[in-house]
């Protein structure tokens, strides 16, 4: 029984260490910004709210 408990504790520690390592390696959002060079347009979207058009 003690061996099973020891194995579970070691496995839990390995999982926690792997999770922390993965979180630290993923960059935490340090990605380059998205740049848009073209003007944005809504194309055929309506200029009024949908709920206002019903009434």
Backbone as JSON Lines, residues from 0, in Angstrom:
{"i":0,"aa":"X","n":[0.83,-1.2,0.0],"ca":[0.0,0.0,0.0],"c":[0.87,1.26,0.0]}
{"i":1,"aa":"X","n":[1.95,1.19,0.75],"ca":[2.83,2.34,0.82],"c":[3.52,2.59,-0.52]}
{"i":2,"aa":"X","n":[3.82,1.51,-1.23],"ca":[4.47,1.65,-2.54],"c":[3.51,2.32,-3.52]}
{"i":3,"aa":"X","n":[2.25,1.94,-3.48],"ca":[1.25,2.56,-4.37],"c":[1.1,4.05,-4.07]}
{"i":4,"aa":"X","n":[1.07,4.39,-2.81],"ca":[0.96,5.8,-2.41],"c":[2.2,6.58,-2.86]}
{"i":5,"aa":"X","n":[3.36,6.0,-2.71],"ca":[4.6,6.66,-3.13],"c":[4.61,6.86,-4.65]}
{"i":6,"aa":"X","n":[4.19,5.86,-5.4],"ca":[4.13,5.97,-6.86],"c":[3.15,7.06,-7.28]}
{"i":7,"aa":"X","n":[2.0,7.14,-6.63],"ca":[1.01,8.16,-6.96],"c":[1.53,9.56,-6.65]}
{"i":8,"aa":"X","n":[2.24,9.72,-5.53],"ca":[2.78,11.03,-5.17],"c":[3.85,11.45,-6.17]}
{"i":9,"aa":"X","n":[4.73,10.52,-6.54],"ca":[5.77,10.83,-7.53],"c":[5.13,11.19,-8.87]}
{"i":10,"aa":"X","n":[4.14,10.44,-9.28],"ca":[3.44,10.72,-10.54],"c":[2.77,12.08,-10.5]}
{"i":11,"aa":"X","n":[2.16,12.42,-9.38],"ca":[1.51,13.72,-9.23],"c":[2.54,14.85,-9.3]}
{"i":12,"aa":"X","n":[3.7,14.66,-8.67],"ca":[4.75,15.67,-8.74],"c":[5.28,15.83,-10.16]}
{"i":13,"aa":"X","n":[5.4,14.74,-10.9],"ca":[5.85,14.82,-12.29],"c":[4.83,15.55,-13.16]}
{"i":14,"aa":"X","n":[3.56,15.31,-12.93],"ca":[2.51,15.99,-13.69],"c":[2.52,17.49,-13.39]}
{"i":15,"aa":"X","n":[2.67,17.86,-12.14],"ca":[2.71,19.27,-11.77],"c":[3.94,19.94,-12.37]}
{"i":16,"aa":"X","n":[5.08,19.26,-12.32],"ca":[6.31,19.83,-12.89],"c":[6.18,19.99,-14.41]}
{"i":17,"aa":"X","n":[5.59,19.02,-15.08],"ca":[5.41,19.12,-16.53],"c":[4.44,20.24,-16.89]}
{"i":18,"aa":"X","n":[3.41,20.43,-16.09],"ca":[2.44,21.5,-16.34],"c":[3.09,22.87,-16.17]}
{"i":19,"aa":"X","n":[3.85,23.04,-15.11],"ca":[4.52,24.32,-14.88],"c":[5.54,24.58,-15.99]}
{"i":20,"aa":"X","n":[6.27,23.57,-16.39],"ca":[7.25,23.71,-17.46],"c":[6.57,24.1,-18.77]}
{"i":21,"aa":"X","n":[5.45,23.49,-19.09],"ca":[4.74,23.81,-20.32],"c":[4.19,25.23,-20.28]}
{"i":22,"aa":"X","n":[3.71,25.66,-19.13],"ca":[3.19,27.02,-19.02],"c":[4.29,28.07,-19.17]}
{"i":23,"aa":"X","n":[5.47,27.77,-18.66],"ca":[6.57,28.71,-18.76],"c":[7.18,28.75,-20.16]}
{"i":24,"aa":"X","n":[7.09,27.65,-20.91],"ca":[7.68,27.59,-22.24],"c":[6.76,28.12,-23.34]}
{"i":25,"aa":"X","n":[5.47,28.27,-23.09],"ca":[4.54,28.59,-24.17],"c":[4.6,30.05,-24.6]}
{"i":26,"aa":"X","n":[5.34,30.9,-23.94],"ca":[5.49,32.28,-24.35],"c":[4.5,33.22,-23.7]}
{"i":27,"aa":"X","n":[3.48,32.71,-23.08],"ca":[2.48,33.51,-22.37],"c":[1.99,34.71,-23.18]}
{"i":28,"aa":"X","n":[1.72,34.49,-24.46],"ca":[1.14,35.54,-25.27],"c":[2.12,36.47,-25.92]}
{"i":29,"aa":"X","n":[3.4,36.18,-25.9],"ca":[4.39,37.04,-26.53],"c":[4.49,36.74,-28.01]}
{"i":30,"aa":"X","n":[3.43,37.01,-28.71],"ca":[3.41,36.79,-30.16],"c":[3.44,38.14,-30.86]}
{"i":31,"aa":"X","n":[3.92,38.19,-32.09],"ca":[3.96,39.47,-32.78],"c":[2.54,40.0,-33.04]}
{"i":32,"aa":"X","n":[2.36,41.31,-33.0],"ca":[1.02,41.86,-33.24],"c":[0.58,41.66,-34.69]}
{"i":33,"aa":"X","n":[-0.71,41.55,-34.88],"ca":[-1.28,41.4,-36.22],"c":[-1.4,42.78,-36.83]}
{"i":34,"aa":"X","n":[-0.84,42.95,-38.0],"ca":[-0.88,44.24,-38.66],"c":[-1.84,44.19,-39.85]}
{"i":35,"aa":"X","n":[-2.68,45.18,-39.93],"ca":[-3.62,45.28,-41.04],"c":[-3.22,46.46,-41.91]}
{"i":36,"aa":"X","n":[-3.01,46.2,-43.19],"ca":[-2.58,47.26,-44.09],"c":[-3.71,47.76,-44.99]}
{"i":37,"aa":"X","n":[-4.8,47.03,-45.0],"ca":[-5.93,47.43,-45.84],"c":[-7.04,48.03,-44.98]}
{"i":38,"aa":"X","n":[-7.81,48.93,-45.56],"ca":[-8.92,49.55,-44.85],"c":[-10.0,48.5,-44.59]}
{"i":39,"aa":"X","n":[-10.62,48.59,-43.42],"ca":[-11.66,47.64,-43.06],"c":[-13.0,48.16,-43.54]}
{"i":40,"aa":"X","n":[-13.84,47.27,-44.05],"ca":[-15.2,47.66,-44.45],"c":[-16.16,46.57,-44.01]}
{"i":41,"aa":"X","n":[-17.4,46.97,-43.78],"ca":[-18.41,46.02,-43.32],"c":[-19.12,45.32,-44.48]}
{"i":42,"aa":"X","n":[-18.78,45.68,-45.69],"ca":[-19.38,45.1,-46.89],"c":[-20.89,45.23,-46.85]}
{"i":43,"aa":"X","n":[-21.63,44.13,-46.73],"ca":[-23.08,44.21,-46.82],"c":[-23.77,44.13,-45.45]}
{"i":44,"aa":"X","n":[-23.05,44.39,-44.37],"ca":[-23.68,44.36,-43.05],"c":[-24.59,45.58,-42.88]}
{"i":45,"aa":"X","n":[-25.72,45.42,-42.18],"ca":[-26.62,46.55,-41.98],"c":[-26.02,47.58,-41.03]}
{"i":46,"aa":"X","n":[-26.43,48.82,-41.18],"ca":[-25.9,49.89,-40.33],"c":[-26.73,50.08,-39.06]}
{"i":47,"aa":"X","n":[-27.86,49.36,-38.94],"ca":[-28.68,49.47,-37.74],"c":[-28.68,48.13,-36.99]}
{"i":48,"aa":"X","n":[-28.98,48.2,-35.71],"ca":[-29.04,47.03,-34.87],"c":[-30.18,46.12,-35.34]}
{"i":49,"aa":"X","n":[-29.99,44.8,-35.27],"ca":[-31.0,43.85,-35.72],"c":[-32.31,44.0,-34.92]}
{"i":50,"aa":"X","n":[-32.2,44.19,-33.61],"ca":[-33.41,44.3,-32.8],"c":[-34.19,45.57,-33.16]}
{"i":51,"aa":"X","n":[-33.53,46.63,-33.6],"ca":[-34.24,47.84,-33.98],"c":[-34.92,47.69,-35.34]}
{"i":52,"aa":"X","n":[-34.39,46.81,-36.19],"ca":[-35.0,46.63,-37.52],"c":[-36.28,45.81,-37.45]}
{"i":53,"aa":"X","n":[-36.48,45.03,-36.38],"ca":[-37.68,44.2,-36.27],"c":[-38.9,45.09,-36.05]}
{"i":54,"aa":"X","n":[-38.72,46.15,-35.27],"ca":[-39.88,46.97,-34.92],"c":[-40.11,48.01,-35.96]}
